[in-house]
Amino acid sequence: MARFTFKLPDIGEGIAEAEIVAWHVAVGDTVEEDQNIADMMTDKATVEMESPVSGTVVELAGEVGDQVSIGAALVVIETEDAVATDVVEAAPPTAAQVETAEQYEAENPGVEKISSPPVGEEGARSAEPSGKVRGSEEAVSAPTPPHPPTASASGSPLLPQGERDKALASPAVRARAADLGVDLSQVKTDSDRVRHADLDAFLRYGAGEGYHQPHASRARDDETVKVIGMRRRIAENMAASKRNIPHFTYVDEIDVTALEAMRADLNANRGGRPKLTMLPLMIVAICRSLPEFPMLNARYDDEAGIVTRSGRVHLGMATQTDAGLTVPVIRDAQDKNVWQLATEIGRLAEAARANKLKPDEMGGGTITVTSLGPLGGIATTPVINRPEVAIIGPNKIVERPVFGGDDIRRAKLMNLSISCDHRVVDGWDAASYVQSLKKFLETPVLLFAQ
């Protein structure tokens, strides 16, 4: 018997360490050559580590969330070959082995599903049930509803127990009772079947006499969730952005009545092209107005003290996914028309939510747009996507009366937020840019004028 020490290889990105985001083996498991044994996350990608030999796992480098230095022991495997103890270091992973960090995160959200002991500990811990946090207890079951009064609201007695156990009710009442967690045999009625009104009376009684509906708020056991993987990256990036960038936010109101009318006309005649949301039109307006304000379409290297004003608009598009907030980038947005932008937005959003974004689709942005979509909001103070210097946040569209002289008209209004890095962007510049953007959005024919 011999032991092989599998070292964490140099993944080729100039990194010093990588995070363990998943173990696919535990101490005591038998592995085959080329079997995936662990997923390691760097700043931009998740890399699958494959075993170079067959044998039995005897030591693991740590637990999910731990950092492992390049060249350090990752796994020790005992083989049947009668050779001296050796150290095996895997070759750098191929491109096919590299996945984006988001792709891993959707498959393994921030709760540990497989745990293993640190190096040197004997035996293996059993896998936790999927989705359950180690150390948590089973949820407390809902309390049993108390017995209701012995007479109905109209004074009629309840059905006899034997009949109540098989109480009649329509499918709609049964479905509603099941959703509420109510046993229909306990619901009083003066009819031959339980009705919605009987169910309502039962619930009203319960509100005063201690009956708790399953959906009512109640105490739960505390949960401890380790912040790892993509959630950790988001936390680190947001903290670095707020720690290093002196943010300021400017908000103005924009009348998008004409823009919304134009969007409706374009959609009515779109043919086989994708349906337009507000975002493609917003991006066109951003690209048309940026050339006069190059300080906003920029990246700031604060360590070198250099601001790079980009001649192209590589627009980040903040997208919510199950793994967290990701920012795919629309390359050369200034060269795309509104239909091309709509297609690219749909493609990138779908790839982000399916965790299939490529590494080159996730970096290099020069300015970002973020929107809560239908959730809206009166105003937002978005956090800048460092090292960019500005982020734009369109808010909810509302319809309100607008006074113009002696006339009153209905208008669709939207607040627009912009957060900027005050080290390189002044408040005057931000306000002036929003006024330029406002001109394009309030007179949308300019979006298509040369």
ABEGO torsion letter per residue (X at the ends): XBBBBBBBBBAGAGBABBBBABBABBBGBBBBBGBBABBBBBAABBBBBBBABBEBBABBAEBBGBBBBBGBBABBBBBABBBBBBBBBBBBBBAAABBBAAAAAAABBABBABBBBBBGBBEBBBBBBBGBBBGBBBBBBBBBBBBBBABBAAGBBBBBAAAAAABBBBAAAAAAAAAAGBBAAABBBABABBBAAAAAAAAAAAAAAGBBBAABBBBBBBBBBBBBEAAAAAAAAAAAAAAABBBBBBBBBBBAAAAAAAAAAAAAAAEABBBBBAAAAAAAAAAAAAAABAAABBBBBAAAGBBBBBABBBBBBBBBBAAEBBBBBBBGAAABBAAAAAAAAAAAAAAAAAGABBAAAABGBABBBBBAEAAEEABBBBBBBOABABBBBBBBBBBBBBBBEABBBBBBBBBBBBBBBAAABBAAAAAAAAAAAAAAAABAAAAABX
